[in-house]
Amino acid sequence: MSGKPREISRRAFTSFALAGALAPFSAKASTGLPQDPRFVTPDHGLVQTLVAIGADLSGVAQIPNWDVWTIEPALPKDVVNLGTAQEMNLELLQRLQPDLILSTPYLENVRHQLERIAPVESFPIHALGTSPYPNILAATRRLGELSGREAAAKELIAATERLFEASRPKLTRLRTHPLVFLHFIDTRHVRIYGPNCIIQDVLDRLDLQNGWPEMTNGWGFATAGIERLVDIGDAWVLVFDPVPPDVEALLAGSPLWQNLPFVQAGRVRRFPNVLAFGTLPAATRMTRLLTELELGHA
């Protein structure tokens, strides 16, 4: 890696990092970017927005996971895989010569490495203990500004709101029971989504009720043993793909799972994956999937 790293004091770096993490959307006199800047980012939520507004995206972390966890929109074929989010290939990243690296506070511990290659802007969206939706809108507008695609960003926001409005009256059948969304972690534990995440934000905008009665963490989920699911009453349980193969095999013969009230009543369905820490394309994907969901009369 060529070039001498910038040397700053610990206090100066801490102040700079904190400012970047907490206030990335503040107005700047000039972005200092070329007309069609090249971006890289380790965060799939930011990638979703960049692709949706047509920004120039050169590199992304963990591309093999895209079709499993993120799915939409489709990644451009020429985007380069940078490795894992916490350990990106810095030599490859430097060769891409990005104009700006887009990050999140979750990756603040590697920011000093990234800043040796290009400027970094951090977007606090998730894990703040509040609804991420206002932060998603702010990030969408900021990415539109940085990429020179303000009109596309504005239309993405408007189109998402139009989809919520159009979908709401189509979902009357889903209001007869609360809904519980979860991922299986292993054969005995699940991650259940609620307040402070985009899953809850979509439910709120569609006037649908979340059936998980307990608290969630700052990321918007709770980790629980499957025995705790007895507390959800008459809710429908929607199990996000992918379900680990060993979990599927165990549940078929598990008295604990088979005796849960919602299982006995037939109120459990598989649900295509949605990026729980995503941005507007994740919200629109979940909305569309809900309008296509068939629950039957259990």
Backbone torsions as a table, in degrees:
resi	resn	phi	psi	omega
1	MET	NA	123.0	-176.2
2	SER	-89.0	162.2	178.2
3	GLY	91.6	143.8	179.9
4	LYS	-89.5	128.6	-179.8
5	PRO	-59.8	146.1	176.4
6	ARG	-68.1	133.2	179.6
7	GLU	-104.2	124.6	178.0
8	ILE	-135.4	156.7	179.8
9	SER	-70.3	159.1	177.6
10	ARG	-58.1	-42.4	-179.2
11	ARG	-64.7	-43.5	-179.0
12	ALA	-64.5	-41.5	179.7
13	PHE	-64.4	-44.0	179.7
14	THR	-59.8	-44.1	179.4
15	SER	-63.5	-41.6	-179.3
16	PHE	-65.2	-45.2	-178.8
17	ALA	-64.6	-42.3	-179.7
18	LEU	-64.6	-41.8	178.3
19	ALA	-61.9	-40.7	179.6
20	GLY	-67.4	-35.4	-177.7
21	ALA	-74.5	-36.0	-172.5
22	LEU	-96.1	-21.2	-174.8
23	ALA	-140.1	54.3	-177.3
24	PRO	-76.4	-13.1	-174.6
25	PHE	-96.2	3.4	-179.8
26	SER	-66.3	148.8	-176.8
27	ALA	-64.6	144.4	176.9
28	LYS	-122.8	149.4	179.5
29	ALA	-60.5	-37.8	178.0
30	SER	-155.8	142.4	177.3
31	THR	-71.0	-21.7	-177.3
32	GLY	68.9	16.6	-177.0
33	LEU	-105.2	154.2	174.6
34	PRO	-68.0	175.5	-174.3
35	GLN	-62.5	-37.8	179.8
36	ASP	-126.5	75.5	-171.3
37	PRO	-67.2	150.8	176.3
38	ARG	-96.8	127.9	-178.7
39	PHE	-112.9	149.6	163.5
40	VAL	-132.2	153.5	178.1
41	THR	-158.5	142.3	173.8
42	PRO	-83.8	-9.1	-170.8
43	ASP	-98.0	121.7	-177.1
44	HIS	-69.3	-28.4	176.3
45	GLY	-63.8	-45.0	176.8
46	LEU	-65.0	-36.9	176.8
47	VAL	-59.3	-43.7	179.8
48	GLN	-52.8	-46.3	-178.1
49	THR	-69.4	-43.6	179.8
50	LEU	-58.3	-44.8	179.4
51	VAL	-66.0	-42.0	-176.8
52	ALA	-63.4	-31.8	-179.1
53	ILE	-97.1	0.7	176.0
54	GLY	79.5	25.9	178.3
55	ALA	-74.3	162.8	-178.8
56	ASP	-83.9	104.7	-177.0
57	LEU	-108.4	119.8	-175.8
58	SER	-99.3	-38.6	-174.6
59	GLY	-144.6	146.5	-177.3
60	VAL	-140.7	144.7	174.9
61	ALA	-83.1	150.0	169.3
62	GLN	55.8	46.9	178.1
63	ILE	-58.6	-36.9	178.5
64	PRO	-57.5	-23.7	179.3
65	ASN	-82.7	-11.8	-172.1
66	TRP	-58.7	-49.1	-175.2
67	ASP	-73.8	-9.2	177.8
68	VAL	-96.0	-45.5	-170.7
69	TRP	-107.5	-28.2	-173.7
70	THR	-108.1	-56.0	167.9
71	ILE	75.1	-54.8	-176.3
72	GLU	-122.8	146.0	-9.0
73	PRO	-74.1	170.6	179.0
74	ALA	-65.9	138.3	178.3
75	LEU	-72.7	140.3	171.0
76	PRO	-57.9	143.2	-173.2
77	LYS	-67.8	-23.1	-176.0
78	ASP	-92.5	5.8	178.5
79	VAL	-73.7	136.3	-174.9
80	VAL	-92.9	139.4	176.3
81	ASN	-81.6	124.3	-175.1
82	LEU	-99.2	7.8	-177.5
83	GLY	93.9	-152.5	-178.8
84	THR	-84.2	159.9	-177.2
85	ALA	-62.1	-40.5	-177.2
86	GLN	-83.2	-18.8	-178.6
87	GLU	-136.9	66.6	178.9
88	MET	-70.1	154.0	176.4
89	ASN	-74.4	98.5	-173.6
90	LEU	-69.9	-31.2	177.2
91	GLU	-65.7	-44.7	177.4
92	LEU	-65.1	-41.3	178.6
93	LEU	-58.4	-42.5	179.4
94	GLN	-64.8	-38.9	179.3
95	ARG	-63.7	-28.4	179.1
96	LEU	-71.7	-20.3	178.6
97	GLN	50.7	57.5	179.3
98	PRO	-68.8	151.4	174.2
99	ASP	-81.6	-27.1	-179.3
100	LEU	-155.7	136.6	174.1
101	ILE	-102.8	126.5	-178.2
102	LEU	-101.8	125.8	-173.4
103	SER	-132.8	-170.7	177.3
104	THR	-138.8	161.8	176.8
105	PRO	-57.9	-26.0	178.3
106	TYR	-59.8	-26.4	-177.3
107	LEU	-107.8	21.5	-176.8
108	GLU	-62.7	-25.8	-178.2
109	ASN	-69.7	-17.5	177.6
110	VAL	-107.8	5.8	-176.3
111	ARG	-60.4	-39.5	-177.3
112	HIS	-62.7	-29.8	176.2
113	GLN	-72.0	-41.5	-178.1
114	LEU	-67.8	-35.2	-177.4
115	GLU	-68.4	-14.9	175.0
116	ARG	-72.6	-17.0	-175.7
117	ILE	-104.4	-42.1	-178.1
118	ALA	-161.1	162.9	174.3
119	PRO	-58.7	150.5	-178.6
120	VAL	-122.6	135.5	171.2
121	GLU	-124.1	130.3	-174.2
122	SER	-105.7	137.7	-176.0
123	PHE	-118.0	105.1	175.9
124	PRO	-78.7	112.4	-177.5
125	ILE	-124.0	-55.1	-176.4
126	HIS	-106.3	172.6	175.5
127	ALA	64.1	30.6	179.9
128	LEU	-106.7	0.6	-179.3
129	GLY	74.8	17.0	177.9
130	THR	-139.6	171.6	174.9
131	SER	-57.2	128.8	178.2
132	PRO	-78.2	-9.9	-170.6
133	TYR	-59.9	-46.3	176.4
134	PRO	-59.4	-35.0	178.5
135	ASN	-70.0	-34.9	176.9
136	ILE	-64.1	-43.3	178.8
137	LEU	-63.4	-42.9	179.2
138	ALA	-63.3	-41.4	179.0
139	ALA	-65.0	-39.3	179.2
140	THR	-61.4	-45.7	179.7
141	ARG	-64.5	-41.9	-178.8
142	ARG	-66.0	-41.8	178.1
143	LEU	-65.1	-34.7	173.8
144	GLY	-63.0	-40.9	178.9
145	GLU	-65.5	-46.8	-177.0
146	LEU	-64.4	-35.9	-175.7
147	SER	-90.9	-5.4	-175.2
148	GLY	73.7	23.4	-179.0
149	ARG	-121.9	48.5	-179.2
150	GLU	-59.1	-40.9	-178.9
151	ALA	-65.2	-40.1	179.0
152	ALA	-66.2	-38.7	178.2
153	ALA	-65.9	-42.5	178.3
154	LYS	-62.4	-40.2	179.6
155	GLU	-69.6	-35.1	176.8
156	LEU	-60.7	-43.6	178.0
157	ILE	-64.5	-45.8	-178.1
158	ALA	-64.9	-40.9	-179.5
159	ALA	-65.5	-36.7	177.4
160	THR	-64.4	-44.5	178.6
161	GLU	-64.5	-37.5	177.8
162	ARG	-64.5	-38.0	179.0
163	LEU	-65.4	-42.7	176.2
164	PHE	-56.8	-47.6	-176.6
165	GLU	-62.9	-43.5	-178.1
166	ALA	-71.6	-30.0	-175.2
167	SER	-82.7	-28.8	-174.1
168	ARG	-51.8	-49.8	-178.6
169	PRO	-70.6	-13.2	-180.0
170	LYS	-84.6	-5.0	-170.4
171	LEU	-110.1	20.1	-179.8
172	THR	-54.8	-38.5	-177.4
173	ARG	-64.3	-21.3	-178.9
174	LEU	-89.9	1.8	-178.5
175	ARG	-97.6	2.2	179.3
176	THR	-77.6	-22.6	178.8
177	HIS	-139.7	149.4	170.1
178	PRO	-64.0	161.7	179.5
179	LEU	-118.2	137.7	175.7
180	VAL	-121.4	123.6	178.9
181	PHE	-107.2	133.1	-178.9
182	LEU	-150.5	157.5	168.0
183	HIS	-112.5	141.0	170.0
184	PHE	-80.6	129.7	175.5
185	ILE	-88.7	-48.1	176.2
186	ASP	-152.2	-163.3	-173.3
187	THR	-71.1	-12.0	-176.8
188	ARG	-127.4	-5.5	-174.0
189	HIS	-131.0	146.7	178.8
190	VAL	-130.1	156.8	172.2
191	ARG	-108.1	117.1	-175.2
192	ILE	-109.8	136.2	-172.7
193	TYR	-101.1	142.5	-179.9
194	GLY	-156.4	-148.3	-178.7
195	PRO	-53.7	146.4	-179.6
196	ASN	87.4	13.0	176.3
197	CYS	-138.7	166.3	-175.3
198	ILE	-67.1	-26.7	177.2
199	ILE	-59.9	-47.0	177.7
200	GLN	-65.7	-38.5	179.7
201	ASP	-60.1	-41.4	178.4
202	VAL	-66.4	-45.0	178.2
203	LEU	-57.4	-43.3	-179.7
204	ASP	-61.5	-41.6	-177.0
205	ARG	-75.0	-15.5	177.7
206	LEU	-105.7	7.6	179.7
207	ASP	58.8	41.1	176.9
208	LEU	-110.3	148.4	-174.3
209	GLN	-99.0	132.9	174.0
210	ASN	-83.4	130.0	-176.3
211	GLY	-91.8	0.7	178.2
212	TRP	-80.5	118.5	-171.2
213	PRO	-87.7	-1.7	-172.4
214	GLU	-112.6	176.2	-176.6
215	MET	-71.4	158.6	170.6
216	THR	-122.9	166.8	-178.7
217	ASN	-84.2	-173.2	-178.1
218	GLY	-62.9	-24.5	177.0
219	TRP	-80.7	-13.5	179.0
220	GLY	94.9	23.5	175.9
221	PHE	-140.5	161.5	173.8
222	ALA	-124.0	140.7	174.4
223	THR	-100.7	127.4	-173.5
224	ALA	-143.6	151.8	170.0
225	GLY	-71.2	150.8	-175.5
226	ILE	-64.8	-20.1	176.8
227	GLU	-64.7	-24.1	179.1
228	ARG	-70.4	-14.9	-178.9
229	LEU	-70.3	-9.1	175.5
230	VAL	-63.9	-18.7	-176.1
231	ASP	-81.9	-4.1	-172.5
232	ILE	-87.9	1.3	173.1
233	GLY	64.4	-129.0	-173.2
234	ASP	-96.4	22.2	-178.6
235	ALA	-69.0	155.3	165.1
236	TRP	-84.1	138.1	177.7
237	VAL	-106.8	122.5	-179.8
238	LEU	-111.6	112.4	-173.6
239	VAL	-96.0	114.4	178.8
240	PHE	-65.9	139.5	164.9
241	ASP	-72.4	155.8	-6.1
242	PRO	-85.1	146.7	173.0
243	VAL	-99.4	124.5	-179.4
244	PRO	-54.9	138.6	-177.4
245	PRO	-54.9	-38.7	-179.4
246	ASP	-67.5	-29.4	177.5
247	VAL	-68.2	-46.3	179.6
248	GLU	-57.5	-44.1	-178.7
249	ALA	-64.5	-39.5	-177.8
250	LEU	-71.0	-43.4	-175.1
251	LEU	-61.2	-33.4	-178.5
252	ALA	-60.2	-30.7	-179.3
253	GLY	-114.8	15.9	-176.1
254	SER	-91.1	114.9	176.3
255	PRO	-60.1	-35.4	179.8
256	LEU	-60.7	-49.3	-179.8
257	TRP	-68.5	-45.9	-174.5
258	GLN	-66.7	-23.2	-179.6
259	ASN	-93.5	-0.9	175.1
260	LEU	-65.3	138.8	-173.7
261	PRO	-54.9	-41.1	-176.6
262	PHE	-71.7	-27.2	176.2
263	VAL	-71.7	-46.1	179.3
264	GLN	-62.6	-32.0	-179.9
265	ALA	-84.4	-4.1	-179.7
266	GLY	75.9	24.6	-178.4
267	ARG	-101.7	53.1	176.7
268	VAL	-140.1	135.7	-179.3
269	ARG	-140.8	150.6	168.9
270	ARG	-77.6	149.2	-177.7
271	PHE	-137.4	131.6	179.6
272	PRO	-57.1	147.1	-174.2
273	ASN	-66.3	146.8	174.5
274	VAL	-133.0	136.8	-179.8
275	LEU	-68.5	106.0	-174.8
276	ALA	-66.5	-19.9	178.9
277	PHE	-116.3	38.9	-177.7
278	GLY	-97.3	-161.8	-176.7
279	THR	-125.4	-153.9	-172.5
280	LEU	-57.6	-40.0	176.8
281	PRO	-59.7	-30.7	175.1
282	ALA	-68.4	-40.1	179.1
283	ALA	-64.7	-41.1	-179.7
284	THR	-71.3	-35.5	176.5
285	ARG	-62.0	-47.2	-179.3
286	MET	-63.1	-40.6	179.2
287	THR	-60.8	-47.1	179.9
288	ARG	-62.7	-42.0	180.0
289	LEU	-64.8	-35.4	177.6
290	LEU	-66.4	-37.8	179.4
291	THR	-69.0	-23.1	179.9
292	GLU	-92.1	-6.4	-172.9
293	LEU	-73.3	132.0	174.7
294	GLU	-111.1	119.9	-177.6
295	LEU	-104.6	-19.0	-176.0
296	GLY	78.2	-154.9	-172.9
297	HIS	-122.2	22.9	-178.9
298	ALA	-67.6	NA	NA
